[in-house]
Amino acid sequence: MKSYRATYMRGGTSRALIFNESDLPADKKSWDEIFLRALGSPDPYGRQLNGMGGGISSLSKVAVVRASGNPAADVDYTFAQVSVTESKVDYKGNCGNISSAIGPFAVLQGLCKVTGGEARVRIFNTNTQKIIHSIFPVKDSLPEFSGDLEIPGVAGSGAPIRLEFQEPGGASTGSLLPTGKICESLHVDGVGTIEVSMVDAANACVMVRARDLGLAGTETPAELERSGELLKKLDLIRRHASVAMGISKNLEDAANYIAIPYLGIISPATGPDRDFEMRVIASGQPHKALPLTVSLCAAVTAKLPGSVIHEAVQGRALSMVRIGMPSGVLQLSADVEKEGGNWIARSGSFYRTARLLFVGEVFV
């Protein structure tokens, strides 16, 4: 068996094996097999018992970090979504939750130097070609993980990590509105015609109304998972959206990309502490919380007049966007404006926490 030096961290509501690129083979073609074996994929039982994965998409992730040659960044970060049940590793999109672990990892690895009580690590995400600023407390030049911030879906509290996504529009497709439309009818073979908003901010997403799927929008992930027919329908919508957004050449090609576009199920708010409800299908599975990049995309979409989310918030002008999800409420900010007839997402930000779990070697 071979082993590779790695760090295991929680970032937000996800976990990942994080590698310093210098500890991996120079031949990147060998990475997929390393990542699959390290996480225990493919596993037909869906548990990843032979690896470090946790049997769900949010616990089956890898990140690779190196010092950056980009003058606007301190480190480069590549995200890999590893399928639980198939021999697939997808590099098409980014993960907002794991992004929160990258700044502290970079400081721990000595990839960037910090002074004072706060670090600002500039991260270039190679998947989306976008810059993210990670701001977090440090003590004695090391990341501070202890703190009072609690985030939905994570027990306990931690030090706040503020992530600022710079110009997040077009992260996956090159355009905030890949089809040029805020809302449109998508014909899906075997499903019919369904109205969707296809938006690309931080990651490409297709948003659909819960009621158009015969759902209340408040279903738990377990309830959604029990309906195999529903998941097949949602995957068909996702694949048709992938083609419409230019991510995939055809429906067969779309099946090869397990991460993007994500699919968001939207419904009106169920309480005064939130602006709307969202359930997300990530890598074919109902997400137990919310992927952060999808949440950022939803916050941007909420500010686009005529979108399915703008409709759900009844056109209200929102300063902060509060999204109801299976594990609570997530709050984000998004700066969106119209310039020269085109909608532009200037920035988006939110807070996460992270935790260092172990540093050592992973056997493959």
Salt bridges, closest charged atoms under 4 A:
GLU21 OE1 - ARG66 NH1 3.34
ASP74 OD1 - ARG122 NH2 3.08
ASP76 OD2 - ARG66 NE 3.03
GLU86 OE1 - LYS88 NZ 3.48
GLU164 OE1 - ARG120 NH1 3.32
GLU164 OE2 - ARG162 NE 2.92
GLU167 OE2 - ARG346 NH1 3.77
ASP189 OD1 - HIS187 NE2 3.93
ASP189 OD2 - HIS240 NE2 3.59
GLU195 OE1 - ARG209 NH2 2.66
ASP212 OD2 - ARG209 NH1 2.96
GLU229 OE2 - LYS232 NZ 3.68
ASP235 OD1 - ARG238 NE 3.38
ASP235 OD2 - ARG239 NH1 3.74
ASP253 OD2 - LYS249 NZ 3.78
ASP273 OD1 - ARG274 NE 2.97
ASP275 OD1 - ARG316 NH2 3.11
ASP275 OD1 - ARG322 NH2 3.01
GLU277 OE2 - ARG274 NH1 3.27
GLU277 OE1 - ARG279 NH1 3.82
GLU311 OE2 - ARG209 NE 2.77
GLU311 OE2 - ARG211 NH2 3.56
GLU337 OE2 - ARG346 NH2 3.15
GLU339 OE1 - ARG346 NH2 2.58
